[in-house]
């Protein structure tokens, strides 16, 4: 093998190694962007879901005790639904990014909510009680 061909092979291998390193950096960065996008979608889903829960709670206030409505949403990460001081809250978490966001909405109806942390599809039942509305896990 001549010195010129050996030099070309070494240069090619160095170029290949540098290209591979750049590609690995780009893949790592795109992974972060991808999961950040999923987290942003979960936040948007939670905001819409909060509005739906509030609207259905208001609707149930006109129904008789024991009446039930259902609501569904789906999250890429995980979500937990609860109530506190006249607010319904949804905490959305991204396990990959290790971030969470707490969203809240004031309710005009007395709402008691507790749905344990879950990921993927979420189905809740809103039940009219004697004093207000109970939001609970709708999965059996």
C-alpha positions as CSV (number, residue, x, y, z in Angstrom):
1,X,0.0,0.0,0.0
2,X,1.5,3.3,-0.9
3,X,1.8,6.3,1.5
4,X,-0.7,8.3,-0.4
5,X,-3.4,5.7,-0.1
6,X,-2.7,5.1,3.6
7,X,-2.9,8.9,4.2
8,X,-6.3,9.0,2.4
9,X,-7.6,6.1,4.5
10,X,-6.6,7.8,7.7
11,X,-8.2,11.1,6.6
12,X,-11.4,9.2,5.6
13,X,-11.5,7.5,9.0
14,X,-11.0,10.8,10.8
15,X,-13.7,12.4,8.8
16,X,-16.0,9.5,9.5
17,X,-15.3,9.7,13.2
18,X,-16.0,13.5,13.3
19,X,-19.2,13.1,11.3
20,X,-20.4,10.4,13.7
21,X,-19.6,12.5,16.7
22,X,-21.6,15.5,15.2
23,X,-24.5,13.1,14.4
24,X,-24.6,11.8,18.0
25,X,-24.7,15.3,19.3
26,X,-27.6,16.2,17.0
27,X,-29.5,13.1,17.9
28,X,-29.1,13.9,21.6
29,X,-30.3,17.5,21.0
30,X,-33.3,16.4,18.9
31,X,-34.3,13.9,21.6
32,X,-34.6,16.7,24.1
33,X,-36.6,18.8,21.6
34,X,-38.9,15.9,20.9
35,X,-39.7,15.2,24.6
36,X,-40.1,19.0,25.3
37,X,-42.7,19.0,22.5
38,X,-44.5,16.1,24.1
39,X,-44.5,17.9,27.4
40,X,-45.9,21.0,25.8
41,X,-48.7,18.9,24.3
42,X,-49.4,17.4,27.7
43,X,-49.7,20.9,29.1
44,X,-52.1,22.0,26.4
45,X,-54.1,18.8,26.9
46,X,-54.3,19.4,30.6
47,X,-55.6,23.0,30.1
48,X,-58.3,21.8,27.8
49,X,-59.2,19.0,30.2
50,X,-59.4,21.4,33.1
51,X,-61.9,23.5,31.1
52,X,-63.9,20.4,30.3
53,X,-64.0,19.3,33.9
54,X,-65.1,22.8,35.0
55,X,-67.9,22.9,32.3
56,X,-69.1,19.5,33.2
57,X,-69.1,20.3,36.9
58,X,-71.2,23.4,36.3
59,X,-73.6,21.3,34.2
60,X,-73.9,18.6,36.9
61,X,-74.9,21.3,39.4
62,X,-78.3,21.4,37.6
63,X,-78.7,17.6,37.7
64,X,-80.0,15.4,40.5
65,X,-77.9,13.7,43.1
66,X,-76.1,10.6,41.7
67,X,-76.0,11.9,38.2
68,X,-72.7,11.0,36.3
69,X,-70.8,12.5,33.5
70,X,-67.5,11.2,32.1
71,X,-64.4,13.0,30.7
72,X,-61.4,11.6,28.9
73,X,-57.9,12.7,28.1
74,X,-54.6,11.2,27.1
75,X,-51.1,12.2,28.3
76,X,-47.7,11.2,27.0
77,X,-46.2,11.6,30.4
78,X,-48.2,11.3,33.6
79,X,-51.0,13.4,35.2
80,X,-52.6,13.7,38.6
81,X,-55.9,15.4,39.2
82,X,-56.9,16.8,42.6
83,X,-58.8,19.7,44.2
84,X,-57.8,22.3,46.8
85,X,-59.4,25.5,48.1
86,X,-62.0,25.8,45.4
87,X,-59.6,24.9,42.5
88,X,-59.3,21.8,40.4
89,X,-55.6,21.1,39.7
90,X,-53.8,18.9,37.2
91,X,-50.1,18.2,37.7
92,X,-48.5,17.0,34.5
93,X,-45.1,15.3,34.7
94,X,-42.5,14.4,32.1
95,X,-40.4,11.5,33.4
96,X,-37.8,11.9,30.7
97,X,-37.3,15.6,31.2
98,X,-37.8,15.3,35.0
99,X,-40.1,18.3,34.9
100,X,-43.6,19.0,36.1
101,X,-46.2,21.7,35.6
102,X,-49.2,22.4,37.9
103,X,-52.3,23.9,36.3
104,X,-55.3,25.1,38.1
105,X,-58.8,26.5,37.4
106,X,-61.2,28.0,39.9
107,X,-64.6,26.2,39.9
108,X,-67.9,27.8,40.5
109,X,-69.2,24.5,42.0
110,X,-68.0,22.8,45.1
111,X,-65.7,20.1,43.6
112,X,-63.8,17.4,45.4
113,X,-61.3,15.7,43.1
114,X,-58.7,13.0,43.5
115,X,-57.4,10.9,40.6
116,X,-54.1,9.2,41.3
117,X,-51.1,9.8,39.0
118,X,-51.5,7.9,35.8
119,X,-50.0,7.9,32.3
120,X,-51.6,7.4,29.0
121,X,-55.4,7.6,28.7
122,X,-57.3,9.0,31.7
123,X,-61.0,8.5,32.2
124,X,-62.7,10.3,35.1
125,X,-66.3,10.3,36.4
126,X,-67.9,13.4,37.7
127,X,-70.6,12.5,40.2
128,X,-73.2,14.9,41.5
129,X,-73.3,14.6,45.3
130,X,-75.5,16.3,47.8
131,X,-73.0,19.1,48.4
132,X,-71.3,19.4,45.0
133,X,-69.4,17.3,42.5
134,X,-67.0,14.5,43.0
135,X,-64.3,13.8,40.4
136,X,-62.9,10.3,40.6
137,X,-61.0,7.8,38.6
138,X,-63.4,6.2,36.1
139,X,-61.3,3.1,35.4
140,X,-62.5,0.0,37.0
